[in-house]
């Protein structure tokens, strides 16, 4: 009897010790994930602040959380550090830029893991270039190894994509690629048009002292400079295009718009980088379309701005659709 009790006590203590070690490991892993998420969020906010001018207001915390794909708790921690570094002034709901971020402001992120932006790029590259068909089962372990991210990070990334219909959970667990088909691209383009026309309507109604007008003037100057140097700098257009549409969309503070703009920007921006056919000519034409829209916005001419936006997004839709085969994932 005594031997049995000792054995039970020993086994219980051993199991308790194992549980404690596992709990400690999970807690340490959780803390590491939280710290890494904070560092990436902070650097993401620095990137966003880099697009603003001194005195510009940052969006609400919820919009920033959607943009960075983190919790509001993480966003608040990152904003608190921005304030501590003298980059923003944060009083109540007002968050204004005090100075432009510097390279030294960035936090070091574990170098052996790729960033969220790089994961997005590599995942899209894998889908678009490898002819991965719809219905493909996604092996999280293999993909995590392929993209050099922890399995939990890939799980979170796939969960974020599932909101947009690119992947879905399988009934018995795991993930499945729904596919980036031509039909998906056309639906996404139509939805993008709705969002942008709504932004145009908001923008033309803004007061004359709003910061958006100065930003549009600066964007117009950048477009003209790029047009003059297009032969040597045509590859720079994709980033300018991303900033252009982000600037127009920034006037709409809506949590659902912010969430969907992320995947729209990701896919359209990536395609500008991926498709090299007649890139110089196509980008020059798009610059002209952007300038036409900016001119209409600056004139507060909603009808002309709406027409310019429709024409430009129709061209963008045709470019995207031309790269996709009718019935397969690209």
Phi and psi restraints in degrees (value plus and minus 20) as a CYANA .aco file:
   2 UNK   PHI     -79.7   -39.7
   2 UNK   PSI     -59.7   -19.7
   3 UNK   PHI     -84.0   -44.0
   3 UNK   PSI     -58.3   -18.3
   4 UNK   PHI     -85.0   -45.0
   4 UNK   PSI     -62.8   -22.8
   5 UNK   PHI     -83.0   -43.0
   5 UNK   PSI     -63.4   -23.4
   6 UNK   PHI     -80.9   -40.9
   6 UNK   PSI     -60.5   -20.5
   7 UNK   PHI     -84.4   -44.4
   7 UNK   PSI     -63.3   -23.3
   8 UNK   PHI     -83.0   -43.0
   8 UNK   PSI     -65.9   -25.9
   9 UNK   PHI     -81.9   -41.9
   9 UNK   PSI     -62.9   -22.9
  10 UNK   PHI     -81.8   -41.8
  10 UNK   PSI     -66.9   -26.9
  11 UNK   PHI     -84.3   -44.3
  11 UNK   PSI     -59.1   -19.1
  12 UNK   PHI     -83.2   -43.2
  12 UNK   PSI     -66.2   -26.2
  13 UNK   PHI     -82.3   -42.3
  13 UNK   PSI     -60.7   -20.7
  14 UNK   PHI     -84.6   -44.6
  14 UNK   PSI     -63.6   -23.6
  15 UNK   PHI     -86.5   -46.5
  15 UNK   PSI     -58.7   -18.7
  16 UNK   PHI     -82.7   -42.7
  16 UNK   PSI     -62.3   -22.3
  17 UNK   PHI     -81.9   -41.9
  17 UNK   PSI     -61.9   -21.9
  18 UNK   PHI     -84.4   -44.4
  18 UNK   PSI     -63.4   -23.4
  19 UNK   PHI     -81.2   -41.2
  19 UNK   PSI     -61.5   -21.5
  20 UNK   PHI     -82.4   -42.4
  20 UNK   PSI     -62.4   -22.4
  21 UNK   PHI     -85.3   -45.3
  21 UNK   PSI     -61.5   -21.5
  22 UNK   PHI     -84.9   -44.9
  22 UNK   PSI     -61.9   -21.9
  23 UNK   PHI     -82.8   -42.8
  23 UNK   PSI     -63.5   -23.5
  24 UNK   PHI     -82.2   -42.2
  24 UNK   PSI     -61.1   -21.1
  25 UNK   PHI     -82.8   -42.8
  25 UNK   PSI     -64.6   -24.6
  26 UNK   PHI     -84.1   -44.1
  26 UNK   PSI     -60.5   -20.5
  27 UNK   PHI     -84.5   -44.5
  27 UNK   PSI     -63.4   -23.4
  28 UNK   PHI     -83.6   -43.6
  28 UNK   PSI     -60.8   -20.8
  29 UNK   PHI     -84.3   -44.3
  29 UNK   PSI     -60.5   -20.5
  30 UNK   PHI     -83.9   -43.9
  30 UNK   PSI     -63.0   -23.0
  31 UNK   PHI     -82.5   -42.5
  31 UNK   PSI     -60.6   -20.6
  32 UNK   PHI     -83.3   -43.3
  32 UNK   PSI     -62.3   -22.3
  33 UNK   PHI     -83.9   -43.9
  33 UNK   PSI     -62.4   -22.4
  34 UNK   PHI     -83.4   -43.4
  34 UNK   PSI     -63.7   -23.7
  35 UNK   PHI     -83.5   -43.5
  35 UNK   PSI     -62.9   -22.9
  36 UNK   PHI     -84.7   -44.7
  36 UNK   PSI     -60.8   -20.8
  37 UNK   PHI     -83.5   -43.5
  37 UNK   PSI     -60.6   -20.6
  38 UNK   PHI     -82.7   -42.7
  38 UNK   PSI     -66.1   -26.1
  39 UNK   PHI     -81.8   -41.8
  39 UNK   PSI     -62.8   -22.8
  40 UNK   PHI     -87.6   -47.6
  40 UNK   PSI     -58.7   -18.7
  41 UNK   PHI     -85.1   -45.1
  41 UNK   PSI     -62.7   -22.7
  42 UNK   PHI     -81.5   -41.5
  42 UNK   PSI     -66.4   -26.4
  43 UNK   PHI     -84.6   -44.6
  43 UNK   PSI     -55.0   -15.0
  44 UNK   PHI     -84.7   -44.7
  44 UNK   PSI     -58.5   -18.5
  45 UNK   PHI     -87.1   -47.1
  45 UNK   PSI     -56.1   -16.1
  46 UNK   PHI     -81.0   -41.0
  46 UNK   PSI     -63.5   -23.5
  47 UNK   PHI     -80.8   -40.8
  47 UNK   PSI     -62.3   -22.3
  48 UNK   PHI     -85.8   -45.8
  48 UNK   PSI     -64.0   -24.0
  49 UNK   PHI     -81.8   -41.8
  49 UNK   PSI     -48.6    -8.6
  50 UNK   PHI     -86.0   -46.0
  50 UNK   PSI     -36.4     3.6
  51 UNK   PHI    -111.3   -71.3
  51 UNK   PSI     -24.8    15.2
  52 UNK   PHI    -121.9   -81.9
  52 UNK   PSI     147.1   187.1
  53 UNK   PHI    -126.3   -86.3
  53 UNK   PSI     138.9   178.9
  54 UNK   PHI     -76.6   -36.6
  54 UNK   PSI     109.8   149.8
  55 UNK   PHI      77.3   117.3
  55 UNK   PSI     -36.7     3.3
  56 UNK   PHI     -84.6   -44.6
  56 UNK   PSI     129.2   169.2
  57 UNK   PHI    -110.4   -70.4
  57 UNK   PSI     120.6   160.6
  58 UNK   PHI    -103.8   -63.8
  58 UNK   PSI     132.8   172.8
  59 UNK   PHI     -86.7   -46.7
  59 UNK   PSI     150.7   190.7
  60 UNK   PHI     -80.1   -40.1
  60 UNK   PSI     139.8   179.8
  61 UNK   PHI     -78.4   -38.4
  61 UNK   PSI     -58.6   -18.6
  62 UNK   PHI     -84.8   -44.8
  62 UNK   PSI     -60.9   -20.9
  63 UNK   PHI     -84.8   -44.8
  63 UNK   PSI     -59.8   -19.8
  64 UNK   PHI     -85.9   -45.9
  64 UNK   PSI     -58.9   -18.9
  65 UNK   PHI     -82.8   -42.8
  65 UNK   PSI     -61.2   -21.2
  66 UNK   PHI     -85.8   -45.8
  66 UNK   PSI     -62.2   -22.2
  67 UNK   PHI     -82.5   -42.5
  67 UNK   PSI     -61.1   -21.1
  68 UNK   PHI    -111.7   -71.7
  68 UNK   PSI     -28.6    11.4
  69 UNK   PHI      39.0    79.0
  69 UNK   PSI      26.6    66.6
  70 UNK   PHI    -154.4  -114.4
  70 UNK   PSI     154.7   194.7
  71 UNK   PHI     -97.4   -57.4
  71 UNK   PSI     142.0   182.0
  72 UNK   PHI     -86.0   -46.0
  72 UNK   PSI     -48.0    -8.0
  73 UNK   PHI     -81.9   -41.9
  73 UNK   PSI     -64.6   -24.6
  74 UNK   PHI     -85.1   -45.1
  74 UNK   PSI     -61.5   -21.5
  75 UNK   PHI     -81.2   -41.2
  75 UNK   PSI     -64.8   -24.8
  76 UNK   PHI     -82.3   -42.3
  76 UNK   PSI     -58.6   -18.6
  77 UNK   PHI     -83.8   -43.8
  77 UNK   PSI     -61.6   -21.6
  78 UNK   PHI     -87.9   -47.9
  78 UNK   PSI     -59.8   -19.8
  79 UNK   PHI     -84.1   -44.1
  79 UNK   PSI     -58.7   -18.7
  80 UNK   PHI     -81.3   -41.3
  80 UNK   PSI     -59.8   -19.8
  81 UNK   PHI     -89.9   -49.9
  81 UNK   PSI     -59.8   -19.8
  82 UNK   PHI     -77.6   -37.6
  82 UNK   PSI     -61.0   -21.0
  83 UNK   PHI     -86.9   -46.9
  83 UNK   PSI     -61.4   -21.4
  84 UNK   PHI     -82.9   -42.9
  84 UNK   PSI     -50.5   -10.5
  85 UNK   PHI    -105.5   -65.5
  85 UNK   PSI     -19.8    20.2
  86 UNK   PHI      55.2    95.2
  86 UNK   PSI       1.1    41.1
  87 UNK   PHI    -107.5   -67.5
  87 UNK   PSI     -55.6   -15.6
  88 UNK   PHI    -150.4  -110.4
  88 UNK   PSI     139.7   179.7
  89 UNK   PHI    -127.7   -87.7
  89 UNK   PSI     106.3   146.3
  90 UNK   PHI    -144.3  -104.3
  90 UNK   PSI      85.9   125.9
  91 UNK   PHI    -149.2  -109.2
  91 UNK   PSI      91.6   131.6
  92 UNK   PHI      42.1    82.1
  92 UNK   PSI    -144.2  -104.2
  93 UNK   PHI    -111.0   -71.0
  93 UNK   PSI     -26.7    13.3
  94 UNK   PHI    -106.9   -66.9
  94 UNK   PSI     105.8   145.8
  95 UNK   PHI    -152.0  -112.0
  95 UNK   PSI      83.9   123.9
  96 UNK   PHI    -134.6   -94.6
  96 UNK   PSI     128.3   168.3
  97 UNK   PHI     -98.0   -58.0
  97 UNK   PSI     107.2   147.2
  98 UNK   PHI    -115.0   -75.0
  98 UNK   PSI     -57.2   -17.2
  99 UNK   PHI    -172.5  -132.5
  99 UNK   PSI     139.3   179.3
 100 UNK   PHI     -93.2   -53.2
 100 UNK   PSI     122.5   162.5
 101 UNK   PHI     -84.5   -44.5
 101 UNK   PSI     131.6   171.6
 102 UNK   PHI    -135.4   -95.4
 102 UNK   PSI     142.9   182.9
 103 UNK   PHI     -77.9   -37.9
 103 UNK   PSI     -55.8   -15.8
 104 UNK   PHI     -90.1   -50.1
 104 UNK   PSI     -31.5     8.5
 105 UNK   PHI     -96.2   -56.2
 105 UNK   PSI     -41.1    -1.1
 106 UNK   PHI     -89.1   -49.1
 106 UNK   PSI     128.4   168.4
 107 UNK   PHI    -116.5   -76.5
 107 UNK   PSI     124.7   164.7
 108 UNK   PHI     -93.6   -53.6
 108 UNK   PSI     110.9   150.9
 109 UNK   PHI    -131.6   -91.6
 109 UNK   PSI     124.4   164.4
 110 UNK   PHI     -66.8   -26.8
 110 UNK   PSI      99.5   139.5
 111 UNK   PHI     -94.8   -54.8
 111 UNK   PSI     -38.5     1.5
 112 UNK   PHI    -105.6   -65.6
 112 UNK   PSI     -17.7    22.3
 113 UNK   PHI    -140.5  -100.5
 113 UNK   PSI     120.5   160.5
 114 UNK   PHI     -97.8   -57.8
 114 UNK   PSI     140.7   180.7
 115 UNK   PHI     -97.4   -57.4
 115 UNK   PSI     148.0   188.0
 116 UNK   PHI     -80.5   -40.5
 116 UNK   PSI     -60.9   -20.9
 117 UNK   PHI     -83.7   -43.7
 117 UNK   PSI     -60.1   -20.1
 118 UNK   PHI     -89.5   -49.5
 118 UNK   PSI     -56.0   -16.0
 119 UNK   PHI     -82.5   -42.5
 119 UNK   PSI     -64.4   -24.4
 120 UNK   PHI     -79.1   -39.1
 120 UNK   PSI     -65.0   -25.0
 121 UNK   PHI     -83.9   -43.9
 121 UNK   PSI     -66.0   -26.0
 122 UNK   PHI     -87.0   -47.0
 122 UNK   PSI     -57.8   -17.8
 123 UNK   PHI     -85.9   -45.9
 123 UNK   PSI     -64.8   -24.8
 124 UNK   PHI     -83.7   -43.7
 124 UNK   PSI     -59.8   -19.8
 125 UNK   PHI     -80.1   -40.1
 125 UNK   PSI     -61.5   -21.5
 126 UNK   PHI     -83.2   -43.2
 126 UNK   PSI     -62.8   -22.8
 127 UNK   PHI     -86.9   -46.9
 127 UNK   PSI     -67.4   -27.4
 128 UNK   PHI     -94.6   -54.6
 128 UNK   PSI     -56.1   -16.1
 129 UNK   PHI    -114.0   -74.0
 129 UNK   PSI     -42.4    -2.4
 130 UNK   PHI    -118.1   -78.1
 130 UNK   PSI     -15.9    24.1
 131 UNK   PHI      34.4    74.4
 131 UNK   PSI      25.2    65.2
 132 UNK   PHI     -94.2   -54.2
 132 UNK   PSI      95.6   135.6
 133 UNK   PHI     -97.5   -57.5
 133 UNK   PSI     134.4   174.4
 134 UNK   PHI     -77.3   -37.3
 134 UNK   PSI     124.6   164.6
 135 UNK   PHI      72.4   112.4
 135 UNK   PSI     -24.6    15.4
 136 UNK   PHI     -85.9   -45.9
 136 UNK   PSI     110.7   150.7
 137 UNK   PHI     -94.2   -54.2
 137 UNK   PSI     112.7   152.7
 138 UNK   PHI    -118.8   -78.8
 138 UNK   PSI      94.7   134.7
 139 UNK   PHI    -105.1   -65.1
 139 UNK   PSI      85.5   125.5
 140 UNK   PHI     -80.3   -40.3
 140 UNK   PSI     -61.7   -21.7
 141 UNK   PHI     -82.2   -42.2
 141 UNK   PSI     -67.1   -27.1
 142 UNK   PHI     -86.5   -46.5
 142 UNK   PSI     -63.4   -23.4
 143 UNK   PHI     -88.0   -48.0
 143 UNK   PSI     -56.9   -16.9
 144 UNK   PHI     -81.4   -41.4
 144 UNK   PSI     -60.1   -20.1
 145 UNK   PHI     -88.3   -48.3
 145 UNK   PSI     -60.9   -20.9
 146 UNK   PHI     -83.8   -43.8
 146 UNK   PSI     -62.2   -22.2
 147 UNK   PHI    -115.6   -75.6
 147 UNK   PSI     -16.6    23.4
 148 UNK   PHI      38.0    78.0
 148 UNK   PSI      30.1    70.1
 149 UNK   PHI    -153.4  -113.4
 149 UNK   PSI     134.4   174.4
 150 UNK   PHI     -87.0   -47.0
 150 UNK   PSI     134.2   174.2
 151 UNK   PHI     -78.4   -38.4
 151 UNK   PSI     -59.4   -19.4
 152 UNK   PHI     -84.2   -44.2
 152 UNK   PSI     -54.3   -14.3
 153 UNK   PHI     -85.4   -45.4
 153 UNK   PSI     -60.4   -20.4
 154 UNK   PHI     -88.5   -48.5
 154 UNK   PSI     -57.8   -17.8
 155 UNK   PHI     -79.6   -39.6
 155 UNK   PSI     -64.7   -24.7
 156 UNK   PHI     -84.3   -44.3
 156 UNK   PSI     -59.4   -19.4
 157 UNK   PHI     -84.5   -44.5
 157 UNK   PSI     -65.2   -25.2
 158 UNK   PHI     -83.9   -43.9
 158 UNK   PSI     -57.3   -17.3
 159 UNK   PHI     -82.2   -42.2
 159 UNK   PSI     -58.3   -18.3
 160 UNK   PHI     -87.5   -47.5
 160 UNK   PSI     -56.9   -16.9
 161 UNK   PHI     -90.8   -50.8
 161 UNK   PSI     -48.3    -8.3
 162 UNK   PHI     -84.6   -44.6
 162 UNK   PSI     -45.1    -5.1
 163 UNK   PHI     -87.1   -47.1
 163 UNK   PSI     -40.3    -0.3
 164 UNK   PHI    -127.5   -87.5
 164 UNK   PSI     -12.9    27.1
 165 UNK   PHI      60.9   100.9
 165 UNK   PSI      -8.9    31.1
 166 UNK   PHI    -100.5   -60.5
 166 UNK   PSI     -53.2   -13.2
 167 UNK   PHI    -154.8  -114.8
 167 UNK   PSI     144.2   184.2
 168 UNK   PHI    -165.4  -125.4
 168 UNK   PSI     135.0   175.0
 169 UNK   PHI     -96.6   -56.6
 169 UNK   PSI     120.1   160.1
 170 UNK   PHI    -102.9   -62.9
 170 UNK   PSI     128.5   168.5
 171 UNK   PHI     -74.5   -34.5
 171 UNK   PSI     -55.3   -15.3
 172 UNK   PHI    -122.3   -82.3
 172 UNK   PSI       1.3    41.3
 173 UNK   PHI      82.2   122.2
 173 UNK   PSI     138.2   178.2
 174 UNK   PHI      68.1   108.1
 174 UNK   PSI    -196.4  -156.4
 175 UNK   PHI    -146.7  -106.7
 175 UNK   PSI     135.4   175.4
 176 UNK   PHI    -156.0  -116.0
 176 UNK   PSI     118.1   158.1
 177 UNK   PHI     -98.6   -58.6
 177 UNK   PSI     100.0   140.0
 178 UNK   PHI     -95.2   -55.2
 178 UNK   PSI     -57.7   -17.7
 179 UNK   PHI      90.6   130.6
 179 UNK   PSI     125.2   165.2
 180 UNK   PHI    -120.3   -80.3
 180 UNK   PSI      64.2   104.2
 181 UNK   PHI    -111.7   -71.7
 181 UNK   PSI     152.0   192.0
 182 UNK   PHI     -81.7   -41.7
 182 UNK   PSI     -59.7   -19.7
 183 UNK   PHI     -83.2   -43.2
 183 UNK   PSI     -60.8   -20.8
 184 UNK   PHI     -81.8   -41.8
 184 UNK   PSI     -64.1   -24.1
 185 UNK   PHI     -82.0   -42.0
 185 UNK   PSI     -61.2   -21.2
 186 UNK   PHI     -87.8   -47.8
 186 UNK   PSI     -60.7   -20.7
 187 UNK   PHI     -83.9   -43.9
 187 UNK   PSI     -61.5   -21.5
 188 UNK   PHI     -83.7   -43.7
 188 UNK   PSI     -59.9   -19.9
 189 UNK   PHI     -83.5   -43.5
 189 UNK   PSI     -62.5   -22.5
 190 UNK   PHI     -83.9   -43.9
 190 UNK   PSI     -59.9   -19.9
 191 UNK   PHI     -89.2   -49.2
 191 UNK   PSI     -57.1   -17.1
 192 UNK   PHI     -80.7   -40.7
 192 UNK   PSI     -59.7   -19.7
 193 UNK   PHI     -81.2   -41.2
 193 UNK   PSI     -64.0   -24.0
 194 UNK   PHI     -79.2   -39.2
 194 UNK   PSI     -65.5   -25.5
 195 UNK   PHI     -84.8   -44.8
 195 UNK   PSI     -62.5   -22.5
 196 UNK   PHI     -92.1   -52.1
 196 UNK   PSI     -58.0   -18.0
 197 UNK   PHI     -84.6   -44.6
 197 UNK   PSI     -56.0   -16.0
 198 UNK   PHI     -84.3   -44.3
 198 UNK   PSI     -60.7   -20.7
 199 UNK   PHI     -85.3   -45.3
 199 UNK   PSI     -60.8   -20.8
 200 UNK   PHI     -79.6   -39.6
 200 UNK   PSI     -64.1   -24.1
 201 UNK   PHI     -81.2   -41.2
 201 UNK   PSI     -60.4   -20.4
 202 UNK   PHI     -86.7   -46.7
 202 UNK   PSI     -63.1   -23.1
 203 UNK   PHI     -85.0   -45.0
 203 UNK   PSI     -65.7   -25.7
 204 UNK   PHI     -86.2   -46.2
 204 UNK   PSI     -37.0     3.0
 205 UNK   PHI    -111.5   -71.5
 205 UNK   PSI     -21.6    18.4
 206 UNK   PHI     -94.2   -54.2
 206 UNK   PSI     129.6   169.6
 207 UNK   PHI     -86.8   -46.8
 207 UNK   PSI     140.0   180.0
 208 UNK   PHI     -84.4   -44.4
 208 UNK   PSI     -42.3    -2.3
 209 UNK   PHI    -113.0   -73.0
 209 UNK   PSI     -11.9    28.1
 210 UNK   PHI     -90.5   -50.5
 210 UNK   PSI     125.0   165.0
 211 UNK   PHI     -84.1   -44.1
 211 UNK   PSI     -38.9     1.1
 212 UNK   PHI     -82.5   -42.5
 212 UNK   PSI     -52.3   -12.3
 213 UNK   PHI     -88.3   -48.3
 213 UNK   PSI     -59.3   -19.3
 214 UNK   PHI     -85.8   -45.8
 214 UNK   PSI     -59.4   -19.4
 215 UNK   PHI     -85.9   -45.9
 215 UNK   PSI     -57.5   -17.5
 216 UNK   PHI     -86.9   -46.9
 216 UNK   PSI     -59.1   -19.1
 217 UNK   PHI     -81.8   -41.8
 217 UNK   PSI     -62.8   -22.8
 218 UNK   PHI     -85.4   -45.4
 218 UNK   PSI     -59.5   -19.5
 219 UNK   PHI     -84.3   -44.3
 219 UNK   PSI     -59.2   -19.2
 220 UNK   PHI     -81.7   -41.7
 220 UNK   PSI     -63.0   -23.0
 221 UNK   PHI     -81.9   -41.9
 221 UNK   PSI     -62.2   -22.2
 222 UNK   PHI     -84.4   -44.4
 222 UNK   PSI     -58.7   -18.7
 223 UNK   PHI     -84.2   -44.2
 223 UNK   PSI     -62.4   -22.4
 224 UNK   PHI     -86.1   -46.1
 224 UNK   PSI     -60.7   -20.7
 225 UNK   PHI     -83.8   -43.8
 225 UNK   PSI     -61.9   -21.9
 226 UNK   PHI     -85.7   -45.7
 226 UNK   PSI     -57.6   -17.6
 227 UNK   PHI     -82.4   -42.4
 227 UNK   PSI     -58.3   -18.3
 228 UNK   PHI     -88.4   -48.4
 228 UNK   PSI     -48.1    -8.1
 229 UNK   PHI    -133.3   -93.3
 229 UNK   PSI       5.0    45.0
 230 UNK   PHI     -80.6   -40.6
 230 UNK   PSI     -55.3   -15.3
 231 UNK   PHI     -81.5   -41.5
 231 UNK   PSI     -54.6   -14.6
 232 UNK   PHI    -116.3   -76.3
 232 UNK   PSI     -42.1    -2.1
 233 UNK   PHI    -143.3  -103.3
 233 UNK   PSI       0.0    40.0
 234 UNK   PHI     -78.8   -38.8
 234 UNK   PSI     -47.5    -7.5
 235 UNK   PHI     -91.6   -51.6
 235 UNK   PSI     -31.6     8.4
 236 UNK   PHI     -99.6   -59.6
 236 UNK   PSI     -28.3    11.7
 237 UNK   PHI     -86.7   -46.7
 237 UNK   PSI     -54.5   -14.5
 238 UNK   PHI     -78.3   -38.3
 238 UNK   PSI     -61.8   -21.8
 239 UNK   PHI     -88.6   -48.6
 239 UNK   PSI     -59.4   -19.4
 240 UNK   PHI     -85.3   -45.3
 240 UNK   PSI     -59.9   -19.9
 241 UNK   PHI     -81.6   -41.6
 241 UNK   PSI     -62.4   -22.4
 242 UNK   PHI     -82.1   -42.1
 242 UNK   PSI     -64.9   -24.9
 243 UNK   PHI     -85.7   -45.7
 243 UNK   PSI     -58.5   -18.5
 244 UNK   PHI     -79.9   -39.9
 244 UNK   PSI     -72.0   -32.0
 245 UNK   PHI     -90.7   -50.7
 245 UNK   PSI     -53.0   -13.0
 246 UNK   PHI     -85.7   -45.7
 246 UNK   PSI     -57.1   -17.1
 247 UNK   PHI     -84.9   -44.9
 247 UNK   PSI     -65.7   -25.7
 248 UNK   PHI     -83.3   -43.3
 248 UNK   PSI     -64.3   -24.3
 249 UNK   PHI     -89.8   -49.8
 249 UNK   PSI     -39.0     1.0
 250 UNK   PHI     -87.7   -47.7
 250 UNK   PSI     -36.2     3.8
 251 UNK   PHI     -99.3   -59.3
 251 UNK   PSI     -31.4     8.6
 252 UNK   PHI    -122.8   -82.8
 252 UNK   PSI      91.8   131.8
 253 UNK   PHI    -118.4   -78.4
 253 UNK   PSI      68.0   108.0
 254 UNK   PHI    -159.7  -119.7
 254 UNK   PSI     104.5   144.5
 255 UNK   PHI     -81.4   -41.4
 255 UNK   PSI     -54.4   -14.4
 256 UNK   PHI     -95.0   -55.0
 256 UNK   PSI     -58.5   -18.5
 257 UNK   PHI     -82.5   -42.5
 257 UNK   PSI     -65.7   -25.7
 258 UNK   PHI     -79.7   -39.7
 258 UNK   PSI     -59.0   -19.0
 259 UNK   PHI     -85.9   -45.9
 259 UNK   PSI     -65.6   -25.6
 260 UNK   PHI     -97.6   -57.6
 260 UNK   PSI     -47.9    -7.9
 261 UNK   PHI     -80.9   -40.9
 261 UNK   PSI     -49.7    -9.7
 262 UNK   PHI     -82.1   -42.1
 262 UNK   PSI     -70.9   -30.9
 263 UNK   PHI     -91.5   -51.5
 263 UNK   PSI     -53.7   -13.7
 264 UNK   PHI     -83.2   -43.2
 264 UNK   PSI     -67.9   -27.9
 265 UNK   PHI     -80.7   -40.7
 265 UNK   PSI     -63.8   -23.8
 266 UNK   PHI     -78.1   -38.1
 266 UNK   PSI     -69.7   -29.7
 267 UNK   PHI     -91.2   -51.2
 267 UNK   PSI     -66.1   -26.1
 268 UNK   PHI     -89.1   -49.1
 268 UNK   PSI     -60.3   -20.3
 269 UNK   PHI     -83.0   -43.0
 269 UNK   PSI     -61.6   -21.6
 270 UNK   PHI     -84.5   -44.5
 270 UNK   PSI     -59.5   -19.5
 271 UNK   PHI     -86.9   -46.9
 271 UNK   PSI     -51.9   -11.9
 272 UNK   PHI     -83.9   -43.9
 272 UNK   PSI     -53.3   -13.3
 273 UNK   PHI     -97.9   -57.9
 273 UNK   PSI     -52.0   -12.0
 274 UNK   PHI    -101.0   -61.0
 274 UNK   PSI     -64.0   -24.0
 275 UNK   PHI    -105.1   -65.1
 275 UNK   PSI      96.1   136.1
 276 UNK   PHI    -122.8   -82.8
 276 UNK   PSI     -18.8    21.2
 277 UNK   PHI     -86.9   -46.9
 277 UNK   PSI     102.4   142.4
 278 UNK   PHI      29.2    69.2
 278 UNK   PSI      19.2    59.2
 279 UNK   PHI     -81.3   -41.3
 279 UNK   PSI     -63.2   -23.2
 280 UNK   PHI     -83.2   -43.2
 280 UNK   PSI     -69.5   -29.5
 281 UNK   PHI     -84.1   -44.1
 281 UNK   PSI     -62.7   -22.7
 282 UNK   PHI     -85.0   -45.0
 282 UNK   PSI     -61.1   -21.1
 283 UNK   PHI     -89.0   -49.0
 283 UNK   PSI     -56.4   -16.4
 284 UNK   PHI     -84.5   -44.5
 284 UNK   PSI     -60.4   -20.4
 285 UNK   PHI     -83.7   -43.7
 285 UNK   PSI     -61.2   -21.2
 286 UNK   PHI     -86.8   -46.8
 286 UNK   PSI     -54.9   -14.9
 287 UNK   PHI     -79.9   -39.9
 287 UNK   PSI     -64.1   -24.1
 288 UNK   PHI     -81.1   -41.1
 288 UNK   PSI     -59.2   -19.2
 289 UNK   PHI     -86.7   -46.7
 289 UNK   PSI     -59.5   -19.5
 290 UNK   PHI     -83.0   -43.0
 290 UNK   PSI     -65.5   -25.5
 291 UNK   PHI     -84.5   -44.5
 291 UNK   PSI     -57.1   -17.1
 292 UNK   PHI     -81.5   -41.5
 292 UNK   PSI     -62.2   -22.2
 293 UNK   PHI     -88.0   -48.0
 293 UNK   PSI     -62.4   -22.4
 294 UNK   PHI     -80.8   -40.8
 294 UNK   PSI     -64.6   -24.6
 295 UNK   PHI     -78.8   -38.8
 295 UNK   PSI     -63.0   -23.0
 296 UNK   PHI     -86.7   -46.7
 296 UNK   PSI     -58.9   -18.9
 297 UNK   PHI     -86.1   -46.1
 297 UNK   PSI     -64.1   -24.1
 298 UNK   PHI     -82.7   -42.7
 298 UNK   PSI     -49.8    -9.8
 299 UNK   PHI    -103.3   -63.3
 299 UNK   PSI     -21.4    18.6
 300 UNK   PHI      38.3    78.3
 300 UNK   PSI      10.5    50.5
 301 UNK   PHI    -116.5   -76.5
 301 UNK   PSI      73.9   113.9
 302 UNK   PHI     -84.3   -44.3
 302 UNK   PSI     -59.0   -19.0
 303 UNK   PHI     -83.5   -43.5
 303 UNK   PSI     -65.4   -25.4
 304 UNK   PHI     -87.5   -47.5
 304 UNK   PSI     -58.8   -18.8
 305 UNK   PHI     -86.4   -46.4
 305 UNK   PSI     -60.1   -20.1
 306 UNK   PHI     -83.2   -43.2
 306 UNK   PSI     -63.5   -23.5
 307 UNK   PHI     -84.0   -44.0
 307 UNK   PSI     -61.6   -21.6
 308 UNK   PHI     -85.1   -45.1
 308 UNK   PSI     -61.2   -21.2
 309 UNK   PHI     -85.3   -45.3
 309 UNK   PSI     -61.9   -21.9
 310 UNK   PHI     -81.0   -41.0
 310 UNK   PSI     -66.1   -26.1
 311 UNK   PHI     -83.6   -43.6
 311 UNK   PSI     -63.7   -23.7
 312 UNK   PHI     -85.7   -45.7
 312 UNK   PSI     -64.9   -24.9
 313 UNK   PHI     -91.9   -51.9
 313 UNK   PSI     -45.2    -5.2
 314 UNK   PHI     -86.5   -46.5
 314 UNK   PSI     -62.0   -22.0
 315 UNK   PHI     -83.3   -43.3
 315 UNK   PSI     -62.9   -22.9
 316 UNK   PHI     -83.0   -43.0
 316 UNK   PSI     -59.5   -19.5
 317 UNK   PHI     -83.3   -43.3
 317 UNK   PSI     -62.1   -22.1
 318 UNK   PHI     -85.4   -45.4
 318 UNK   PSI     -59.6   -19.6
 319 UNK   PHI     -82.7   -42.7
 319 UNK   PSI     -64.9   -24.9
 320 UNK   PHI     -85.5   -45.5
 320 UNK   PSI     -65.4   -25.4
 321 UNK   PHI     -85.9   -45.9
 321 UNK   PSI     -52.5   -12.5
 322 UNK   PHI     -86.7   -46.7
 322 UNK   PSI     -39.3     0.7
 323 UNK   PHI    -109.4   -69.4
 323 UNK   PSI     -23.7    16.3
 324 UNK   PHI    -138.3   -98.3
 324 UNK   PSI     115.4   155.4
 325 UNK   PHI     -98.7   -58.7
 325 UNK   PSI     130.3   170.3
 326 UNK   PHI     -78.9   -38.9
 326 UNK   PSI     -59.6   -19.6
 327 UNK   PHI    -140.8  -100.8
 327 UNK   PSI     -10.9    29.1
 328 UNK   PHI    -153.3  -113.3
 328 UNK   PSI     139.1   179.1
 329 UNK   PHI     -94.9   -54.9
 329 UNK   PSI     122.3   162.3
